[in-house]
Amino acid sequence: MEKKSNAGFILGIISLFAWLLPLAGYPISIVGLVLSIKAKKNPENKTALAGIILSIIGLVLTAINSFLGVLIGISGTI
């Protein structure tokens, strides 16, 4: 359980940087979120909670970046 918690936390941190490339940001954020949720069975596991929060932030940033990329692509302005 500790390994899943640590892996989810590390992937959550990486997702804060991976959102710049949505093709990398989505899978990293989703895997980090899934691992952290699976490790969160113990309510006192703060590492898993931090992994969940960081992964959600990374996922939201990735979605915003994707949306803005589509808008810029449609309008043709760079």
Residue frames relative to the residue before (quaternion, step in Angstrom):
aa qw qx qy qz dx dy dz
M 1.0000 0.0000 0.0000 0.0000 0.00 0.00 0.00
E 0.6299 0.5443 -0.3295 0.4454 3.56 1.02 -0.76
K 0.6365 0.5362 -0.3340 0.4426 3.60 1.03 -0.75
K 0.6478 0.5042 -0.3202 0.4728 3.60 0.97 -0.81
S 0.6447 0.5322 -0.3148 0.4495 3.54 0.99 -0.84
N 0.6825 0.4734 -0.2804 0.4811 3.57 0.90 -0.93
A 0.6535 0.5096 -0.3190 0.4599 3.59 0.96 -0.82
G 0.6502 0.5109 -0.3131 0.4670 3.59 0.99 -0.80
F 0.6422 0.5193 -0.3137 0.4684 3.57 1.04 -0.80
I 0.6690 0.4928 -0.2969 0.4705 3.59 0.90 -0.92
L 0.6621 0.4824 -0.3100 0.4826 3.60 0.96 -0.81
G 0.5988 0.5538 -0.3547 0.4571 3.58 1.12 -0.57
I 0.6493 0.4954 -0.3066 0.4888 3.56 1.01 -0.82
I 0.6613 0.5030 -0.3084 0.4631 3.59 0.91 -0.89
S 0.6381 0.5466 -0.3357 0.4258 3.59 1.02 -0.74
L 0.5804 0.5788 -0.3777 0.4307 3.60 1.18 -0.43
F 0.7111 0.3814 -0.2453 0.5373 3.58 1.24 -0.38
A 0.6466 0.5582 -0.3127 0.4155 3.59 1.11 -0.67
W 0.5110 0.6587 -0.4289 0.3478 3.61 1.17 -0.26
L 0.5382 0.6287 -0.4024 0.3914 3.58 1.21 -0.36
L 0.7379 0.2280 -0.1533 0.6165 3.58 1.21 -0.55
P 0.3223 -0.8012 0.4634 0.1984 3.62 -0.05 1.23
L 0.6078 0.5548 -0.3722 0.4293 3.61 1.04 -0.59
A 0.6999 0.3975 -0.2602 0.5334 3.59 1.16 -0.49
G 0.6353 0.5839 -0.3257 0.3865 3.57 1.04 -0.77
Y 0.6582 0.5276 -0.3220 0.4298 3.58 0.91 -0.86
P 0.7277 0.4226 -0.2927 0.4540 3.64 0.62 -0.94
I 0.6407 0.5223 -0.3395 0.4489 3.60 0.96 -0.76
S 0.6727 0.4956 -0.2981 0.4616 3.58 0.91 -0.88
I 0.6790 0.4964 -0.2966 0.4523 3.57 0.91 -0.90
V 0.6608 0.4867 -0.3147 0.4768 3.60 0.91 -0.84
G 0.6409 0.5184 -0.3231 0.4649 3.60 0.97 -0.80
L 0.6547 0.5120 -0.3072 0.4635 3.56 1.00 -0.82
V 0.6653 0.5016 -0.3051 0.4611 3.59 0.90 -0.91
L 0.6688 0.4920 -0.3089 0.4639 3.60 0.88 -0.89
S 0.6693 0.4981 -0.3053 0.4591 3.58 0.94 -0.82
I 0.6451 0.5075 -0.3288 0.4671 3.59 1.00 -0.76
K 0.6522 0.5066 -0.3190 0.4649 3.59 0.98 -0.79
A 0.6954 0.4634 -0.2719 0.4772 3.59 1.07 -0.70
K 0.6014 0.6143 -0.3421 0.3793 3.61 1.22 -0.32
K 0.3273 0.7654 -0.5018 0.2350 3.62 1.15 0.31
N 0.6788 0.4015 -0.2689 0.5529 3.57 1.18 -0.54
P 0.4012 -0.7557 0.4565 0.2439 3.64 -0.50 1.11
E 0.6675 0.5016 -0.3073 0.4564 3.60 1.16 -0.38
N 0.4967 0.6606 -0.4247 0.3696 3.60 1.27 0.04
K 0.1800 -0.8286 0.5261 0.0653 3.57 -0.03 1.34
T 0.5962 0.5701 -0.3662 0.4305 3.61 1.11 -0.58
A 0.6540 0.5000 -0.3115 0.4746 3.58 0.98 -0.81
L 0.6357 0.5220 -0.3275 0.4648 3.59 1.00 -0.79
A 0.6482 0.5013 -0.3127 0.4803 3.59 0.98 -0.82
G 0.6352 0.5285 -0.3211 0.4626 3.60 1.03 -0.76
I 0.6309 0.5241 -0.3275 0.4691 3.57 1.03 -0.79
I 0.6822 0.4917 -0.2902 0.4566 3.57 0.84 -0.99
L 0.6812 0.4860 -0.2965 0.4603 3.59 0.86 -0.92
S 0.6559 0.5095 -0.3137 0.4603 3.59 0.99 -0.80
I 0.6391 0.5096 -0.3304 0.4719 3.59 1.01 -0.74
I 0.6333 0.5164 -0.3283 0.4737 3.59 0.97 -0.81
G 0.6636 0.5031 -0.2987 0.4662 3.59 0.93 -0.89
L 0.6513 0.5141 -0.3106 0.4636 3.58 1.01 -0.79
V 0.6522 0.4998 -0.3125 0.4767 3.59 0.98 -0.81
L 0.6546 0.5059 -0.3135 0.4661 3.60 0.94 -0.85
T 0.6368 0.5233 -0.3209 0.4666 3.58 1.02 -0.78
A 0.6562 0.5049 -0.3101 0.4673 3.58 0.96 -0.86
I 0.6442 0.5074 -0.3209 0.4739 3.59 0.98 -0.81
N 0.6510 0.5118 -0.3149 0.4638 3.59 0.94 -0.86
S 0.6437 0.5131 -0.3199 0.4692 3.60 0.98 -0.79
F 0.6600 0.5129 -0.3008 0.4592 3.56 0.92 -0.94
L 0.6745 0.4790 -0.2973 0.4767 3.59 0.89 -0.88
G 0.6223 0.5393 -0.3360 0.4573 3.60 1.06 -0.69
V 0.6435 0.5004 -0.3173 0.4845 3.57 1.03 -0.77
L 0.6544 0.5122 -0.3200 0.4550 3.59 0.92 -0.85
I 0.6623 0.4868 -0.3074 0.4795 3.56 0.95 -0.83
G 0.6495 0.5233 -0.3144 0.4532 3.59 1.00 -0.77
I 0.6612 0.5022 -0.3045 0.4668 3.56 1.01 -0.81
S 0.7212 0.4420 -0.2588 0.4663 3.57 0.90 -0.91
G 0.3854 -0.7561 0.4538 0.2717 3.58 1.19 -0.41
T 0.5498 0.5998 -0.4073 0.4147 3.59 1.19 0.35
I 0.0582 0.7781 -0.6234 0.0507 3.51 -0.90 0.93
